[in-house]
């Protein structure tokens, strides 16, 4: 049943449904939609995303816990949080004004409130992650959470309605404002972020990152400009866009296109965001699986971020960083998917309130600044639901409508210029539409085998190779066979986390074998980032850690005959003596001062330290074409 035909429901009926402890009830206020959607039905817990019962032809509302990321082969602590489905039997519309008038509004008192991890302990974790994980090449950024907890004496379902009412009245800019009431699982939130949406073959994702906490005296042009000029905040957003483009490239035939950036204004926080869009014919459950979960609440590369999360967080995540997903029947037996990320959400169980919040840790992070960010995010939820003083939150009868002063500031020419200037650094390849129209395809007929070393940048590389005419297949390092390596016209040895000198690592050892096998056979090879370092090691070039990691850094560097603007995500580097341009069996393109090796090439092989597929690689696609052409070319005399 569509919203256009759904019957209206009264406040008395909503309250009656909410008071039934066995009733499954969802209240949902979506951005751009005035009436509140009310869903009721039976609960069915399933094991896997594939088990979500779309074969019933009914609308399904699902709460997807973080532990489902194990379906992608990633690690996660198993807390038993169910993949909970509500099979919708009845759908109603509920007037927003009725909800604001009739739902309970008396504040719910909190007792024994505070964070489960102290500020000092959290700051120590931040320092350790920067030093031991980012500083040792394990990834570009990681999100480590802590939970604000408190006890309440009120009825849990009454509290959920009270907080939903408060969010409707006081929060602004939310993509979904919702209350989910089921036996043993109650969640109330205002998520700013549509993680993935699929409608009519179109897929969109909405990476949001960078957090500006509104000053108590109000948002000023100067304060907002300072935030938008921050290197940390800008790079943080670019890194999550790169990570979500990896997912888009896995599910969309056209790889995904970025638009933005935009400002995302909420009651106490403002974020920056991009929109990613592409086309896909996949089942929405498969789209959801391949996009678990948002890097804004996990980190990148995603697989190792999950490992780091399990290592440093003291308790399993439950539903934090998972998604709420609404599967709605569409024409032709298909389903549409609308799935926001589960952040800015309060959970109730056994009369205990839990509000999980996290900070994105990057190489520039200040531990105490990240502590403050978690306080700001928790206050954003707690203030909106009225659990703490909301003096600095601005009530609004229409929470999505900014006041005139804010409208002027968001549309100020200098603010707009600061936002749009970010795109001047980015790769046109991911900004301009990638249509089916004829384009430059120099490698038609070339089969490329892309070997993934636990960094899904390989999906973006594969998409670029297809754009250049190749057929491209991505295979995990532990699954690729020697026969596949031997038969491919071109092997791309991919990037990954970790120390390239760690010979005890099975992954590093396998990538060493891949590089050696292709070189010994004299078959075309392109080695990227980690694999570039492994190739350099086989050529007798020293490998050293950088003084400061290059995670999400854009540099203009020499790549043989041309300088190229490229994005870097590396903690280690191959390094030659100053002025070196040749080593046995290879040409070297290196920094003239530091000797850091940016690229190598020899008979049937080439390599690059940077990520040509990154949005930060303004010259990525042209540089990729040059290096692949060299690897495929017949050796020249004297080379």
N, C-alpha and C positions, 0 to 999 in steps of 0.2 A: 504494500500500500504506500503510495507516495504522500508527501506532505500536503499536496494539493487536495487529496481526498481523505486524509486522516481526520477523524472526528476530534472535536475539541474536548478537553477534559477539565473538570473543575478543580479548584484547590482542595475541596473536601475529599474528592476522589484520590488526588495525589497524596494527601495526608493519610488516607485510609490504606493505600498501597504501601506507603512508607512504614506504617506501624505494624505491618505483618512481617514478623521476623523471618518467615520462610519465602517471602516474595522477592523475586529478582526485579529490580527497578533501575532504570537509567534515566536521568535527567540530563539533557544535552542542549546547550546553547552554542550554536556554531557561528563563527564570524560571518557577517553578511546576511544572517537569517534572523528575522525578528522573533517568531514564535519559538518557544522552547519545545524540543522534541522529547516525548515521553515514550519509553520502550518497556514492555514487560514480556515475560516469557519464562521458559524453563531453562535451568542451568544444566550444562553438560561439560564436564572437564575432559580434555583430550590430551594425548601425549605429544603429538606432533602437529605442526602447522598443516601438514597434508591431511590431518584428521578433522580439521574444521569442516563441519558437515554442509558444504555448499550444494551437495547433491539433493538436499531437501527442498531447494528452490525458495527458501525463506531467508529473510534478513537475519544476519548473525552479528552480534556484538561480542568482541573478544577482548579479554585482558591478557596480554602476552608478557610473561615475566622475563627478566633478563636471562635466566638460566636456559632459555630456548636457544641462546646463541650457540649452544653445543651442537645444534643441528648443522651449523656451518663448520663443525670440526674444531671450534674454538673452546678454550677452557672456561669454566665458570663453576663457582661453588654452588652445590645443589641444596637449596633450602626447601625443596618440595613445593614451592609456590605454583599453584595450578595454572595451566593454560585454560582459562575459564571462558566458556562460550555461553552466551544467552541466546537461545533460539527464539527469535522475536515472534510472538503470537499476536500481540496487539501494539499498535502505534497510534499515538495521539499527538495533538498539538495543545500547547499550554501557553496562554498569554503571558508574556513577560511581565506586564503590569500586575497581573493577578499574583504571580510569584512574588513580586516585590511587595505587594500589599499583604499577602496571606501566609507566606511561609514564615516559620518562627525566626525571630530576630534577636532574642535575648542573648547577650554574650555568654559563651561557655567558659567557665573558669578553668584555668590550667593549674596543675599542681606539680611540684618537683620538676620544673621545666629546665632544660639545658641541653647542651650537646653531649653526645655519647663519647666523643673524643675531645679532650681539652684543646684550647687554642695552642698551647705550647707543644702538645704532642702532634697536633695537626701540622704546625709549622715545621716540626722536625721531620715529619713524613715528606712534606714538600721539598725540603732541602735534600733529603736522601734520594728522592725520585729524580731531582734535577742532576744530582751528582752521579748516582749509580746507574740510572737508567738512560736518561737523555745524554748524560756525559759519557756513556759507554756505548752509544750507538744503538740502543734498544728501541728507539722511536723518536718521533718529532714532538709529540705532546701526549699527555696522559691526563685523564680526569679521575681524581680520587675524591670520594664522597665522605661526608660525615652526616649523622642524623641528629636533628633536633627532636627531642622526645619530651613528652609530658603526660601526666595522668589526668583523666577527666572523670567526673562523677555522674555526668548526664547520660541519658540513653544515647547509644551510639547512632542510631538511625535518626533520632531527633537532632543530634549534633551535626550529622551530615547535611540535613536540610537547612539548618541554621547557617552553616558555612557556605553552602551553595547560594543561599540568599545573599550573604555578605559579598561573595565573589561577583555575583550579578550586579550588585550595587556599587562596589568599590574598585574592582579590578578593571583594567582597560587593556585593549590590544591583544586579548587572548584569541587564539585560533579556536580552541574548544574551551568552554567552561562546563564542567560536568560533575555529576554525582553518580556513583555506581554503588548500589546497595544490593548485596547478595549475602547469603549465609556464610559467615566466616571471612568475607572480604568486603570492606567498605573503603571507597576512595573518593576524594573530592579534590578537584583541581582546576587550574586555569592554565592550560598549556599554550605557550606562545608559538609552538613550532609544529607545523605540519611535516612530519617526517617523510611520508610517502603517500601520494595520492595517485590512483589509476582510474581514469574515466575514458571510455570510448577509445581505448588503445593509446591514450596519452598518459605518460607518467611524469609526475613532478615531485621534486624534493626541495626542501626549504632549509638549507644550512644557516643557522643563526649562531653568531659568536661575537665576542667582544662585549663587555658589560660596563655600562656607565651608570654608576649609582647616583641618583639625583641628590644634589646638595639640599640640606634642610632649608636653605634660603631660596630654593627654586632653581630651575634649569636656566643657565645664562648662555649666551652665545660664546663667551670666552671659554666656559667650562666644557661645552659641547665640542668646540673647535679643538681644545686640547686633547680630548678623548679621541676624536677622529684623526688627529695627527700622531697618535701613539703608534710607534713601531710594533710594540707587543700586540696591541689590539688588532692592528691591521694584519700582521702575519698570522695571528691566531685564526682570523676569519679565512684567510687564503688557505691555510692548512686544512681546515674542515671542508672547504669547497673541493680541494683536491681529493680528499678522502671520499666525499660523497660522489664525485665524478667517477671514482673507481667503481662504485656500486652502479651508477647509471650506465657505465660502459658495459657492465655485465648483463643488464636487463634490457637495454634499449639498442635497437639496431642502428640508430643514428648517434649513439654515444652520449648524447646530452648536450644541451646548450645552456650557458649561464646568462642571466639578466640581473641587473642591479648595479651596485648595492643600494639598499634601502635602509631606513631607520625603522626599528620596531620599538614603539613606545609602550611601556606598561606603567603601572601606578608608581613604582619606586625605581624602576630600572629602564634603561634604553639599551637595545642591542642593535648590531648591524647584521644584515642578512642579504643573501642572494637567493634567487630562484633558479632551479635547474629543471629543464624539460626535455623530454624525448618521447619516442614511440616504442611500444612493446606489444607483442602478442602473447606474452606469458600469462599463465594462470595467476590471479592476484596473490594466491598463497605462495607461489614461487617468487613473485616480485618481493613479497614481504620477507621471505627467507633470505634472499640474496642481499637485502638491504638491512639486515639485523647487524648492528644497531647504529644509531647516530654517533658519529665521531665527536660531536659536541659534548657527549656525556660518556664517552669511552676513551678515545684517543686514536692515534695513528702511528704506525700501521695497525690496523684493527686487530689482527690476530695476536700480535704481541701485546697490544694494549690490554686485551683480556687476561693475558698471563700476569701482567703487572698489577691489574686490578685485584686479582685473586691473591697476589703476594702481599699487598699493602693494606687492603681494606679488612677491617676486623670482623665484619659480619657479611653474610650474603646480601645481595642487593634487593631481593624480592622483585617488585615491579619497577623500581627506579631504573630509568633509562630504557625500559621496554616500551611497548606501545599499547594504546587502546586502538582497536581496529574495528571499523564498521564496514561489513560486506553487504552491499545492497544489490538485489537483483536488477539487471538491466536488460535491454533488448537482446534477443537471440540466445537466451540462456546464459549470457555472460553475467559477470558481477563487477560492480564498481567497488573500489577500496578507498577508504578515507582513514588514515592512521597517523594521529599526532603522537609525539614522543611523550612519555610519562615523566614529565618534570613539573615543578611548581605544583606538586600534588601532596595532599595530606592523607595518611592512611590511618584507619582506626581498627584496632583489634584488642580484645580483652581490656577495653577502656583505656588503652594507651594510644596516644597520638604520636605519629612518626612523620617527620617532614625531612626526607633525604635531600641534600644539596651537595654540589661538587664544584670544584674550580678546575679550569683547564691549565695545566702546568706546562710551560714552555721554557726554553733556555733562559729567557729574560725574567722569569717569574721572581717576584719578591715574596718570600714565605709569609711575611706578615700581611702583605697586600692580598694574598690568596686567602688567608684567614678572614680578612675583612670582606672579601667577596662572598664567602659562604654565609657570613652574618647578613650581608645585604640580600642575598637570595632567600634565606630563611625568613627574614623580616618582610620580604615582598609577599610571601604566602601568608605568614602569620598576621601581618597588618591587614591584608585584604580580607581575611576571614574574621578579623576583629579579635584575634587571640592576643595581640599585643597592641600598643598604642598606634593608631593609624593617623596621628596628627599630620605627618608629612605626606600621607596618601591623599589624593584629591578625589572626594566623592563626585560622582557624575551620574545623572539620570540615564544618560546614554554613555556607557563606559568606553565605547569605541570612538567617541567624538572628541578630539582635542579642543581645548579652548582657543580663542583667537590668537593669544600671545604665542602659544605653542605652534599653531598653524603657521604663523609668520616666521618663527624660528626654523621650523623644518623646511620651509620654502625659501629661506634666506639665500640669496645668490652665493655668498661665500661658503655657507654650509653645503649647499648643493655642489659647488665646485670641488670642495674637499672630498666629498663622496665620489663624484664621478672621476676625479683624478686617479683614483685607485686603478681604474680599468686601463689606463694608459700603459701600465706595467704588464698587463696580462696578455696571454696568447690569443690572437684573433681566431685561431682554430676553434676554440671553445666558446667564443662569443658570437661569431657569425653563424647563420643557419647552415647546416650541413644537409643539403638536399640531395635528391637522386640525380640531379643534373650532372652532365659530363664534367669531370674535373681531371686534373693531372694524375695519371695512374701509371707510373713508370715500371711497376713490378708485377704486371699482370702475369699470371701463371706461376708465380713464386709461392711455394708453400712454406710459411714461417711457423716454427715451433717455438712458443714463448714459454720458458720454464719459470714458474713462480717459486721464489725463495721466501715466501711468507710476507709479501708486500703486494697487494692487489693493484699497485700501479701497473702491473702487467696487463690488466684488462684495458686500461687506457692506451698502453703501447699497442696492444692487439688491434684496437679500434683504429689507431693512426695507420698501422700497417695495412689494414683493409682499405682505408681511404686512399692509400698509395697503390692499391691494386693487388696486394697479396691475399691469399687465403691464410688466416691466422688461427692457431689453436693454442689455448693456454692449458698447461699441464703442471700439476704440483711437483715439486722437486722429488718427493718421496714416491711418486707414482710413475714418473717418466721412465721409459725403458731405453736400454741401449739401442734397440732397433729403431725406436722413434727418433732418437738423437742422430742416428746414422742416415735415416731416410729423408729427413727434412732438407729442403733446399737452403734454408736459412734457420739458424738457431739463435734466439735471443735469450741469453743467460741473464736472468732478471735481478732486480734489486731485492734487498731484504735487510732485516735488522741484524745487529751483532757485530762482533769483532772478527774481521777477515783472517786474523792470525790464530783463531781458536780452532786448532786442528782436532780437538776432542768433540766438536760439534758435528753430528751426523749430517746436518744440513749444509754446513760449510764444506765438509768433505765431499758430499755429492756434487756440489757446484764446482769444486775443484776438478772432479772427474769429468764433468760436462765440458768445461773449458779445455782440459787436456785432450779429451777425445776428439773434439772438433779440430783443434789445432794439429794434432797428429795425423788426422785424415785429410787435412788441407781443405776442409769444407767451410762454407761461409758462416761466420760467427760475429754477433754483436753482443758485447758484454756491457751491462749497465750497473753503475753505482757499486754495490757490494761485489758483483761479478767482475766489474772493471778492476777493482782492487785485487781480486783473486788472480785475474789475468796479469796484472802488473807484478804480482809476487812471482808468478812463473817465469817472468822475464828478468828476474833478479833485481827488481826495483823495491826499495825500502817502503814499508807501510808504517805509518805513524799516526797517533791520535792528534787531532787538531787542538790548538790551545783553547778554542771556543767552538762548539758544535755549529755546523751550518744546517739548521733545521728550519726549512721554509725560507731560505735566503735566496734572493735574486742577485746574480752577478753577471757582468759582461766579461767574457773570458775568450782567449784565443782558442779556436778549434781549427787548427791547421791554417788553411788559407783565409779564413774569415773569423772575425770576432762575432760572438753570439751571446745574446741575453738569455740566460738559462737559470732555472730553479734548482737549488741544491738542498738535499736532505742527507747530509753525511756527517759523521763524527770522526771517521778515519780518512786518511788520504794516502795515495802513493806519492812519493816525493823523490825528486832527482836533484843532483847538484845544479846550482844556478847556471843557466845557459845551455843545459843539455837539450838537444833536439833529436838524439838518436841513441838507442841502446841496441845490443845485438837482437836482430830479427824484427825491430819495430822502430817506427818514428814516434816521437814524443811531442805533444803540445802541452806546455807547462807554463805556470806563472813565472814571469821573468825575474821576480824578486824572491818568492818563497820556494820555488821549484815544485809546487803542488801540481800534480799531473791531472790535466783536465780531459785529455783524450790520448788514445794510442791507435796506431794502425800498422798493419803488416800484411803479408800475403794471406788474403781471404779472411782477415779479421779486422775489427775495429772495436773501440770501446769508448765510453764516455762516463765521466764521474757524475755529471748532473742528470736531472730527470727531464728528458726532452718532451715527455708526455704531460708534465705539470702545467697548470695554468700560469705558473710563474715563468715558463719558458717561452718568451715572446718569439724567439727564433727556433722553437723546438721542431716543428714539422719539417722545415727546410734543412736543419742540421741532421735530423734523422734520415732524410732522403740521401744526403751526401754520404753519411757513414754506411748506410745499407748498400748504396751503389758501390762504394769501395770494397765492402766485404764480398759482394757478388761478382766483382770484376775479375777478369783474368789478371794475374800478376804482371806488372810491367818490368821490363829489364832494368836492373839496377835498383829496384825497390827492395 
